[in-house]
Structures are given as structure tokens and as C-alpha cells.
Amino acid sequence: MTHESKGGTAEPKRLVLVAACALVDADGRVLLARRPEGKPMAGLWEFPGGKVEPGEVPEACLIRELKEELDIDVAKACLAPLTFASHDYEDFHLLMPVFVCRRWEGQVRALEGQVLTWVPPARLREYPMPPADEPLVAVLRDLL
């Protein structure tokens, strides 16, 4: 991927691969986490997940991130691919596969100081999100 710099020459744009998960509870609500102060886009709400490490597949990334962030254990078989987001930020391009998970072991709890909330799909638009996450709201509302 390239983009035009101010001088008119093409420069490579960094591709960032992030996996995200829509955790859905027994009542059909979706878990959102608020980005903590000091992080880019602090205060915005997002679906749990994180950067895919080199040599890692998205499912393994989510299993690791959900344990690190939320103290839950998720089996690969419980991660259902839903959609993906592709968003051009100023200094990188984000590619984000999104999975749905309805089954996990353990109680969801914030391990990284983030605020968590369970949101009915019809109310997801009330939570400001990073631009890459916004198109996912309609997909989730249609699914749930």
C-alpha cells in the first residue's frame, strides 16, 4: 500500500493487522471497552482485541488478548468470523478481522484499567468509537 506524500512521491504505508472480538452475553449484549487515558484515541469505545504478532494468526491473537485484557479463556472453535474492517488512518492502514464469541470460560473483568460495559445492539451507536469500528455496529445489529 502506498500513499502520496506532500512532495508527490509515493511512500509505503504501514499495514497494521488487529484482531477484534464481539463478545455476546446470554442476554444478547455486546461488550465494549473504553480506551484508557494515555493511549491513542483515549476515551473511545472499542471491541476487545489487539495487534496480531508476527507469526500469529488472528484467532490465536484473540485467545491471548482476551486472556490478558479480560481474564477469560476462549476456545478457537468458539470464535466465529463475522466481517472485517479496512480503514486508512493518517500514518498507517488498519486491517481488522472481527469475530463473534458467545462462549468462554471465566468471568469478564478488566485487567488493564479499562472501563467495560455490556451494550444492547440497538444502543451501540450511542458509544463513540474509533473510525475503523463504526461500520461494525450495523453488522452486529443485523446479526443480533
C-alpha positions as a LaTeX table, in Angstrom:
\begin{tabular}{lrrr}
\hline
Residue & $x$ (\AA) & $y$ (\AA) & $z$ (\AA) \\
\hline
Met1 & 0.00 & 0.00 & 0.00 \\
Thr2 & 1.35 & 3.44 & $-0.84$ \\
His3 & 0.14 & 6.94 & $-0.34$ \\
Glu4 & 1.17 & 10.28 & $-1.72$ \\
Ser5 & 3.40 & 12.43 & 0.44 \\
Lys6 & 3.27 & 16.19 & 0.31 \\
Gly7 & 6.11 & 16.12 & $-2.24$ \\
Gly8 & 4.01 & 13.97 & $-4.57$ \\
Thr9 & 6.13 & 10.81 & $-4.29$ \\
Ala10 & 4.64 & 7.52 & $-3.16$ \\
Glu11 & 5.72 & 6.27 & 0.26 \\
Pro12 & 4.87 & 2.87 & 1.70 \\
Lys13 & 2.15 & 2.97 & 4.32 \\
Arg14 & 2.47 & 0.62 & 7.25 \\
Leu15 & $-0.20$ & $-2.10$ & 7.39 \\
Val16 & $-1.35$ & $-2.90$ & 10.92 \\
Leu17 & $-3.22$ & $-6.16$ & 11.49 \\
Val18 & $-5.50$ & $-6.10$ & 14.53 \\
Ala19 & $-8.00$ & $-8.80$ & 15.53 \\
Ala20 & $-11.21$ & $-7.84$ & 17.36 \\
Cys21 & $-13.95$ & $-9.81$ & 19.04 \\
Ala22 & $-17.60$ & $-9.04$ & 19.67 \\
Leu23 & $-18.27$ & $-10.91$ & 22.91 \\
Val24 & $-22.02$ & $-11.54$ & 23.18 \\
Asp25 & $-23.53$ & $-12.47$ & 26.54 \\
Ala26 & $-26.61$ & $-14.63$ & 27.23 \\
Asp27 & $-28.82$ & $-11.51$ & 27.02 \\
Gly28 & $-27.53$ & $-10.62$ & 23.54 \\
Arg29 & $-25.48$ & $-7.65$ & 24.74 \\
Val30 & $-22.06$ & $-6.83$ & 23.29 \\
Leu31 & $-19.00$ & $-6.00$ & 25.40 \\
Leu32 & $-17.30$ & $-2.66$ & 24.76 \\
Ala33 & $-14.10$ & $-1.42$ & 26.37 \\
Arg34 & $-13.13$ & 2.25 & 26.69 \\
Arg35 & $-9.58$ & 3.08 & 25.64 \\
Pro36 & $-7.67$ & 4.31 & 28.70 \\
Glu37 & $-6.05$ & 7.72 & 29.05 \\
Gly38 & $-2.57$ & 7.90 & 27.55 \\
Lys39 & $-3.41$ & 5.61 & 24.61 \\
Pro40 & $-4.21$ & 6.83 & 21.09 \\
Met41 & $-7.94$ & 7.56 & 20.75 \\
Ala42 & $-8.35$ & 7.55 & 24.55 \\
Gly43 & $-11.95$ & 7.63 & 25.74 \\
Leu44 & $-13.37$ & 5.95 & 22.63 \\
Trp45 & $-15.17$ & 2.60 & 22.93 \\
Glu46 & $-13.96$ & $-0.46$ & 21.06 \\
Phe47 & $-14.35$ & $-4.20$ & 20.77 \\
Pro48 & $-11.73$ & $-6.19$ & 22.72 \\
Gly49 & $-8.71$ & $-7.46$ & 20.83 \\
Gly50 & $-5.29$ & $-6.31$ & 19.81 \\
Lys51 & $-2.38$ & $-6.36$ & 17.39 \\
Val52 & $-1.58$ & $-9.65$ & 15.73 \\
Glu53 & 2.05 & $-10.51$ & 16.50 \\
Pro54 & 4.45 & $-11.71$ & 13.76 \\
Gly55 & 3.82 & $-15.39$ & 13.04 \\
Glu56 & 0.49 & $-15.31$ & 14.93 \\
Val57 & $-2.93$ & $-15.98$ & 13.38 \\
Pro58 & $-5.90$ & $-13.74$ & 14.31 \\
Glu59 & $-7.64$ & $-16.45$ & 16.34 \\
Ala60 & $-4.53$ & $-17.07$ & 18.46 \\
Cys61 & $-4.18$ & $-13.32$ & 18.93 \\
Leu62 & $-7.73$ & $-13.07$ & 20.26 \\
Ile63 & $-7.32$ & $-16.03$ & 22.60 \\
Arg64 & $-4.17$ & $-14.36$ & 24.01 \\
Glu65 & $-5.62$ & $-10.83$ & 24.15 \\
Leu66 & $-8.92$ & $-11.89$ & 25.75 \\
Lys67 & $-6.97$ & $-13.68$ & 28.49 \\
Glu68 & $-4.59$ & $-10.72$ & 29.02 \\
Glu69 & $-7.29$ & $-8.00$ & 28.90 \\
Leu70 & $-10.38$ & $-9.72$ & 30.32 \\
Asp71 & $-9.15$ & $-12.85$ & 32.16 \\
Ile72 & $-11.33$ & $-15.20$ & 30.09 \\
Asp73 & $-10.43$ & $-18.39$ & 28.25 \\
Val74 & $-11.79$ & $-18.74$ & 24.73 \\
Ala75 & $-11.54$ & $-21.84$ & 22.55 \\
Lys76 & $-10.69$ & $-21.34$ & 18.87 \\
Ala77 & $-13.89$ & $-23.23$ & 17.95 \\
Cys78 & $-15.94$ & $-20.53$ & 19.75 \\
Leu79 & $-14.57$ & $-17.72$ & 17.55 \\
Ala80 & $-16.85$ & $-17.28$ & 14.52 \\
Pro81 & $-15.57$ & $-14.98$ & 11.75 \\
Leu82 & $-18.06$ & $-12.15$ & 11.22 \\
Thr83 & $-16.59$ & $-9.44$ & 8.99 \\
Phe84 & $-13.52$ & $-7.24$ & 8.69 \\
Ala85 & $-12.70$ & $-3.57$ & 8.79 \\
Ser86 & $-10.22$ & $-1.87$ & 6.48 \\
His87 & $-9.52$ & 1.73 & 7.43 \\
Asp88 & $-6.96$ & 4.25 & 6.23 \\
Tyr89 & $-5.58$ & 6.26 & 9.15 \\
Glu90 & $-3.14$ & 9.12 & 8.54 \\
Asp91 & 0.08 & 7.18 & 9.18 \\
Phe92 & $-0.98$ & 3.53 & 8.76 \\
His93 & $-3.66$ & 1.32 & 7.26 \\
Leu94 & $-5.65$ & $-0.88$ & 9.65 \\
Leu95 & $-6.91$ & $-4.31$ & 8.63 \\
Met96 & $-9.09$ & $-5.86$ & 11.32 \\
Pro97 & $-10.77$ & $-9.26$ & 11.13 \\
Val98 & $-13.72$ & $-9.33$ & 13.52 \\
Phe99 & $-15.02$ & $-12.44$ & 15.23 \\
Val100 & $-18.09$ & $-13.15$ & 17.35 \\
Cys101 & $-17.83$ & $-15.20$ & 20.53 \\
Arg102 & $-20.78$ & $-16.34$ & 22.65 \\
Arg103 & $-18.98$ & $-18.90$ & 24.86 \\
Trp104 & $-15.99$ & $-18.51$ & 27.15 \\
Glu105 & $-14.69$ & $-19.73$ & 30.49 \\
Gly106 & $-14.32$ & $-17.33$ & 33.43 \\
Gln107 & $-15.83$ & $-14.02$ & 34.47 \\
Val108 & $-15.11$ & $-10.99$ & 32.30 \\
Arg109 & $-13.10$ & $-8.46$ & 34.28 \\
Ala110 & $-10.91$ & $-5.53$ & 33.28 \\
Leu111 & $-7.24$ & $-6.38$ & 33.85 \\
Glu112 & $-5.72$ & $-3.33$ & 32.13 \\
Gly113 & $-7.59$ & $-0.49$ & 33.82 \\
Gln114 & $-10.13$ & $-0.15$ & 31.02 \\
Val115 & $-13.80$ & 0.57 & 31.65 \\
Leu116 & $-16.09$ & $-2.21$ & 30.40 \\
Thr117 & $-19.79$ & $-2.13$ & 29.59 \\
Trp118 & $-22.32$ & $-4.56$ & 28.11 \\
Val119 & $-24.42$ & $-2.82$ & 25.46 \\
Pro120 & $-27.64$ & $-3.93$ & 23.73 \\
Pro121 & $-27.02$ & $-3.90$ & 19.94 \\
Ala122 & $-29.64$ & $-1.18$ & 19.40 \\
Arg123 & $-27.64$ & 1.19 & 21.65 \\
Leu124 & $-24.14$ & 0.63 & 20.18 \\
Arg125 & $-24.34$ & 3.88 & 18.17 \\
Glu126 & $-24.52$ & 5.82 & 21.47 \\
Tyr127 & $-20.87$ & 4.94 & 22.20 \\
Pro128 & $-18.22$ & 6.96 & 20.30 \\
Met129 & $-15.80$ & 4.57 & 18.59 \\
Pro130 & $-12.63$ & 4.77 & 16.51 \\
Pro131 & $-13.44$ & 5.23 & 12.81 \\
Ala132 & $-12.50$ & 1.64 & 11.94 \\
Asp133 & $-15.02$ & 0.25 & 14.46 \\
Glu134 & $-18.03$ & 2.37 & 13.46 \\
Pro135 & $-19.07$ & 0.32 & 10.38 \\
Leu136 & $-19.14$ & $-2.82$ & 12.55 \\
Val137 & $-22.14$ & $-1.53$ & 14.51 \\
Ala138 & $-24.60$ & $-2.08$ & 11.65 \\
Val139 & $-23.22$ & $-5.58$ & 11.00 \\
Leu140 & $-23.67$ & $-6.51$ & 14.67 \\
Arg141 & $-27.17$ & $-5.03$ & 14.86 \\
Asp142 & $-28.19$ & $-7.10$ & 11.83 \\
Leu143 & $-26.68$ & $-10.27$ & 13.32 \\
Leu144 & $-28.13$ & $-9.85$ & 16.81 \\
\hline
\end{tabular}
